[in-house]
C-alpha cells in the first residue's frame, strides 16, 4: 500500500525507464517536468512537435535536451497529437503526455476508432493527494474529463479509479460518494446516485471496493464529524477515494487541495490502452514529476 506519494518515484525507477510520447512538446513547463523525470531515471522523452520551437522552449526553461529524442512536425499541434498516439500504438512509447495541444485535439487522436488508443471503455481522470491534514494518501475522481456523468458513467469512473487503487496496493479502497448532504434528497441527483452505487457495490456490479454515501466532505475525511452526525461504517472518516458528483465540484476540490490545503498531487487519465499524463500549468513541479511517476508505475 502506498503511504507517501514520493514512493511513486522509487517505484517508477524500479520498473526501469519508460518512453513517454509528448504531443506538441513546445511547452516549457512540460519540458521541465520531463527533465526532472529523466534525472530521476524513470523516463525517456520522445518529443513530437516543431523542433525549432521545442529547442527555443528548452532554452527559455534553462534545461538541456540531450537524451530527449525529437520527432519533427511542423503541421500543427493536432498532427503532433496523432503522431504521438501512433508512437504509442506501434509500441515505441509506453505513455502519452499532453504538451502544447488542446485537450480536445489530444482526445480526438486517442479515441480514433482505427488509429487511436481506445479500449472501448470510458476515459476518466484520477488524482491522488497527500495532504498534511489527512492520515493517508487518497484519490479523487473525476476532476477533469467527464462533465456531468450519469449513474452508469459514475460506475465506470469508479471502476477505473478502483483498478488504479489496486495497482498502488490499496486492495479494497473505501469509496465515499460525495454530495452536499448526507441524507437522500430527490432534488439532489448526487444523493440518489450514491444510494444506487451502494446497491451496485452490494450486488457485485461495482466490486473491489467498499462504497458508502452520500457523504459531505467532512464526513468522508473526519470521523469525529461523522460521529457527531450519527454516521458509522468503515468509510466515514477513513475514505481512500472520493467520487465527485460532477466536474465542477471535482475540479474545485482538486484545486482547493493544491492551492489552499497544502496538498501535493499526482494525476493521470485512465481508460485508454496506456496512461495519459495531463499536467496543468498551475500544477507545481513536484506534482508534475509525481504524475509522470504515477503513469510510469501503472503502465
Secondary structure as a PSIPRED ss2 file (coil, helix, strand):
# PSIPRED VFORMAT (PSIPRED V4.0)

   1 X C   1.000  0.000  0.000
   2 X C   1.000  0.000  0.000
   3 X C   1.000  0.000  0.000
   4 X C   1.000  0.000  0.000
   5 X C   1.000  0.000  0.000
   6 X C   1.000  0.000  0.000
   7 X H   0.000  1.000  0.000
   8 X H   0.000  1.000  0.000
   9 X H   0.000  1.000  0.000
  10 X H   0.000  1.000  0.000
  11 X H   0.000  1.000  0.000
  12 X H   0.000  1.000  0.000
  13 X H   0.000  1.000  0.000
  14 X H   0.000  1.000  0.000
  15 X H   0.000  1.000  0.000
  16 X C   1.000  0.000  0.000
  17 X C   1.000  0.000  0.000
  18 X E   0.000  0.000  1.000
  19 X E   0.000  0.000  1.000
  20 X E   0.000  0.000  1.000
  21 X E   0.000  0.000  1.000
  22 X E   0.000  0.000  1.000
  23 X E   0.000  0.000  1.000
  24 X C   1.000  0.000  0.000
  25 X C   1.000  0.000  0.000
  26 X C   1.000  0.000  0.000
  27 X C   1.000  0.000  0.000
  28 X H   0.000  1.000  0.000
  29 X H   0.000  1.000  0.000
  30 X H   0.000  1.000  0.000
  31 X H   0.000  1.000  0.000
  32 X H   0.000  1.000  0.000
  33 X H   0.000  1.000  0.000
  34 X H   0.000  1.000  0.000
  35 X H   0.000  1.000  0.000
  36 X H   0.000  1.000  0.000
  37 X H   0.000  1.000  0.000
  38 X H   0.000  1.000  0.000
  39 X H   0.000  1.000  0.000
  40 X H   0.000  1.000  0.000
  41 X C   1.000  0.000  0.000
  42 X C   1.000  0.000  0.000
  43 X E   0.000  0.000  1.000
  44 X E   0.000  0.000  1.000
  45 X E   0.000  0.000  1.000
  46 X E   0.000  0.000  1.000
  47 X E   0.000  0.000  1.000
  48 X E   0.000  0.000  1.000
  49 X E   0.000  0.000  1.000
  50 X C   1.000  0.000  0.000
  51 X H   0.000  1.000  0.000
  52 X H   0.000  1.000  0.000
  53 X H   0.000  1.000  0.000
  54 X H   0.000  1.000  0.000
  55 X H   0.000  1.000  0.000
  56 X H   0.000  1.000  0.000
  57 X H   0.000  1.000  0.000
  58 X H   0.000  1.000  0.000
  59 X H   0.000  1.000  0.000
  60 X H   0.000  1.000  0.000
  61 X H   0.000  1.000  0.000
  62 X C   1.000  0.000  0.000
  63 X C   1.000  0.000  0.000
  64 X C   1.000  0.000  0.000
  65 X C   1.000  0.000  0.000
  66 X C   1.000  0.000  0.000
  67 X C   1.000  0.000  0.000
  68 X C   1.000  0.000  0.000
  69 X E   0.000  0.000  1.000
  70 X E   0.000  0.000  1.000
  71 X E   0.000  0.000  1.000
  72 X E   0.000  0.000  1.000
  73 X C   1.000  0.000  0.000
  74 X C   1.000  0.000  0.000
  75 X C   1.000  0.000  0.000
  76 X C   1.000  0.000  0.000
  77 X H   0.000  1.000  0.000
  78 X H   0.000  1.000  0.000
  79 X H   0.000  1.000  0.000
  80 X H   0.000  1.000  0.000
  81 X H   0.000  1.000  0.000
  82 X H   0.000  1.000  0.000
  83 X H   0.000  1.000  0.000
  84 X H   0.000  1.000  0.000
  85 X H   0.000  1.000  0.000
  86 X H   0.000  1.000  0.000
  87 X H   0.000  1.000  0.000
  88 X H   0.000  1.000  0.000
  89 X H   0.000  1.000  0.000
  90 X C   1.000  0.000  0.000
  91 X C   1.000  0.000  0.000
  92 X C   1.000  0.000  0.000
  93 X C   1.000  0.000  0.000
  94 X C   1.000  0.000  0.000
  95 X E   0.000  0.000  1.000
  96 X E   0.000  0.000  1.000
  97 X E   0.000  0.000  1.000
  98 X E   0.000  0.000  1.000
  99 X C   1.000  0.000  0.000
 100 X C   1.000  0.000  0.000
 101 X C   1.000  0.000  0.000
 102 X C   1.000  0.000  0.000
 103 X H   0.000  1.000  0.000
 104 X H   0.000  1.000  0.000
 105 X H   0.000  1.000  0.000
 106 X H   0.000  1.000  0.000
 107 X H   0.000  1.000  0.000
 108 X H   0.000  1.000  0.000
 109 X H   0.000  1.000  0.000
 110 X H   0.000  1.000  0.000
 111 X C   1.000  0.000  0.000
 112 X C   1.000  0.000  0.000
 113 X C   1.000  0.000  0.000
 114 X C   1.000  0.000  0.000
 115 X C   1.000  0.000  0.000
 116 X C   1.000  0.000  0.000
 117 X C   1.000  0.000  0.000
 118 X E   0.000  0.000  1.000
 119 X C   1.000  0.000  0.000
 120 X C   1.000  0.000  0.000
 121 X C   1.000  0.000  0.000
 122 X C   1.000  0.000  0.000
 123 X C   1.000  0.000  0.000
 124 X E   0.000  0.000  1.000
 125 X E   0.000  0.000  1.000
 126 X E   0.000  0.000  1.000
 127 X E   0.000  0.000  1.000
 128 X E   0.000  0.000  1.000
 129 X E   0.000  0.000  1.000
 130 X E   0.000  0.000  1.000
 131 X C   1.000  0.000  0.000
 132 X C   1.000  0.000  0.000
 133 X C   1.000  0.000  0.000
 134 X C   1.000  0.000  0.000
 135 X C   1.000  0.000  0.000
 136 X C   1.000  0.000  0.000
 137 X C   1.000  0.000  0.000
 138 X E   0.000  0.000  1.000
 139 X E   0.000  0.000  1.000
 140 X E   0.000  0.000  1.000
 141 X E   0.000  0.000  1.000
 142 X C   1.000  0.000  0.000
 143 X C   1.000  0.000  0.000
 144 X C   1.000  0.000  0.000
 145 X C   1.000  0.000  0.000
 146 X C   1.000  0.000  0.000
 147 X C   1.000  0.000  0.000
 148 X C   1.000  0.000  0.000
 149 X C   1.000  0.000  0.000
 150 X C   1.000  0.000  0.000
 151 X H   0.000  1.000  0.000
 152 X H   0.000  1.000  0.000
 153 X H   0.000  1.000  0.000
 154 X H   0.000  1.000  0.000
 155 X H   0.000  1.000  0.000
 156 X H   0.000  1.000  0.000
 157 X H   0.000  1.000  0.000
 158 X H   0.000  1.000  0.000
 159 X H   0.000  1.000  0.000
 160 X H   0.000  1.000  0.000
 161 X H   0.000  1.000  0.000
 162 X H   0.000  1.000  0.000
 163 X H   0.000  1.000  0.000
 164 X H   0.000  1.000  0.000
 165 X H   0.000  1.000  0.000
 166 X H   0.000  1.000  0.000
 167 X H   0.000  1.000  0.000
 168 X C   1.000  0.000  0.000
 169 X C   1.000  0.000  0.000
 170 X C   1.000  0.000  0.000
 171 X C   1.000  0.000  0.000
 172 X C   1.000  0.000  0.000
 173 X E   0.000  0.000  1.000
 174 X E   0.000  0.000  1.000
 175 X E   0.000  0.000  1.000
 176 X E   0.000  0.000  1.000
 177 X E   0.000  0.000  1.000
 178 X E   0.000  0.000  1.000
 179 X C   1.000  0.000  0.000
 180 X C   1.000  0.000  0.000
 181 X C   1.000  0.000  0.000
 182 X C   1.000  0.000  0.000
 183 X C   1.000  0.000  0.000
 184 X C   1.000  0.000  0.000
 185 X C   1.000  0.000  0.000
 186 X C   1.000  0.000  0.000
 187 X C   1.000  0.000  0.000
 188 X C   1.000  0.000  0.000
 189 X H   0.000  1.000  0.000
 190 X H   0.000  1.000  0.000
 191 X H   0.000  1.000  0.000
 192 X H   0.000  1.000  0.000
 193 X H   0.000  1.000  0.000
 194 X H   0.000  1.000  0.000
 195 X H   0.000  1.000  0.000
 196 X H   0.000  1.000  0.000
 197 X H   0.000  1.000  0.000
 198 X H   0.000  1.000  0.000
 199 X H   0.000  1.000  0.000
 200 X H   0.000  1.000  0.000
 201 X H   0.000  1.000  0.000
 202 X H   0.000  1.000  0.000
 203 X H   0.000  1.000  0.000
 204 X C   1.000  0.000  0.000
 205 X C   1.000  0.000  0.000
 206 X C   1.000  0.000  0.000
 207 X C   1.000  0.000  0.000
 208 X C   1.000  0.000  0.000
 209 X E   0.000  0.000  1.000
 210 X E   0.000  0.000  1.000
 211 X E   0.000  0.000  1.000
 212 X E   0.000  0.000  1.000
 213 X E   0.000  0.000  1.000
 214 X E   0.000  0.000  1.000
 215 X E   0.000  0.000  1.000
 216 X C   1.000  0.000  0.000
 217 X H   0.000  1.000  0.000
 218 X H   0.000  1.000  0.000
 219 X H   0.000  1.000  0.000
 220 X H   0.000  1.000  0.000
 221 X H   0.000  1.000  0.000
 222 X C   1.000  0.000  0.000
 223 X H   0.000  1.000  0.000
 224 X H   0.000  1.000  0.000
 225 X H   0.000  1.000  0.000
 226 X H   0.000  1.000  0.000
 227 X H   0.000  1.000  0.000
 228 X H   0.000  1.000  0.000
 229 X C   1.000  0.000  0.000
 230 X C   1.000  0.000  0.000
 231 X C   1.000  0.000  0.000
 232 X C   1.000  0.000  0.000
 233 X C   1.000  0.000  0.000
 234 X C   1.000  0.000  0.000
 235 X C   1.000  0.000  0.000
 236 X C   1.000  0.000  0.000
 237 X C   1.000  0.000  0.000
 238 X C   1.000  0.000  0.000
 239 X C   1.000  0.000  0.000
 240 X C   1.000  0.000  0.000
 241 X E   0.000  0.000  1.000
 242 X E   0.000  0.000  1.000
 243 X E   0.000  0.000  1.000
 244 X C   1.000  0.000  0.000
 245 X C   1.000  0.000  0.000
 246 X C   1.000  0.000  0.000
 247 X H   0.000  1.000  0.000
 248 X H   0.000  1.000  0.000
 249 X H   0.000  1.000  0.000
 250 X H   0.000  1.000  0.000
 251 X H   0.000  1.000  0.000
 252 X H   0.000  1.000  0.000
 253 X H   0.000  1.000  0.000
 254 X H   0.000  1.000  0.000
 255 X H   0.000  1.000  0.000
 256 X H   0.000  1.000  0.000
 257 X H   0.000  1.000  0.000
 258 X H   0.000  1.000  0.000
 259 X H   0.000  1.000  0.000
 260 X C   1.000  0.000  0.000
 261 X C   1.000  0.000  0.000
 262 X C   1.000  0.000  0.000
 263 X C   1.000  0.000  0.000
 264 X E   0.000  0.000  1.000
 265 X E   0.000  0.000  1.000
 266 X E   0.000  0.000  1.000
 267 X E   0.000  0.000  1.000
 268 X E   0.000  0.000  1.000
 269 X E   0.000  0.000  1.000
 270 X E   0.000  0.000  1.000
 271 X C   1.000  0.000  0.000
 272 X E   0.000  0.000  1.000
 273 X C   1.000  0.000  0.000
 274 X C   1.000  0.000  0.000
 275 X C   1.000  0.000  0.000
 276 X E   0.000  0.000  1.000
 277 X E   0.000  0.000  1.000
 278 X C   1.000  0.000  0.000
 279 X C   1.000  0.000  0.000
 280 X C   1.000  0.000  0.000
 281 X C   1.000  0.000  0.000
 282 X C   1.000  0.000  0.000
 283 X C   1.000  0.000  0.000
 284 X C   1.000  0.000  0.000
 285 X H   0.000  1.000  0.000
 286 X H   0.000  1.000  0.000
 287 X H   0.000  1.000  0.000
 288 X H   0.000  1.000  0.000
 289 X H   0.000  1.000  0.000
 290 X H   0.000  1.000  0.000
 291 X H   0.000  1.000  0.000
 292 X H   0.000  1.000  0.000
 293 X H   0.000  1.000  0.000
 294 X H   0.000  1.000  0.000
 295 X H   0.000  1.000  0.000
 296 X H   0.000  1.000  0.000
 297 X H   0.000  1.000  0.000
 298 X H   0.000  1.000  0.000
 299 X C   1.000  0.000  0.000
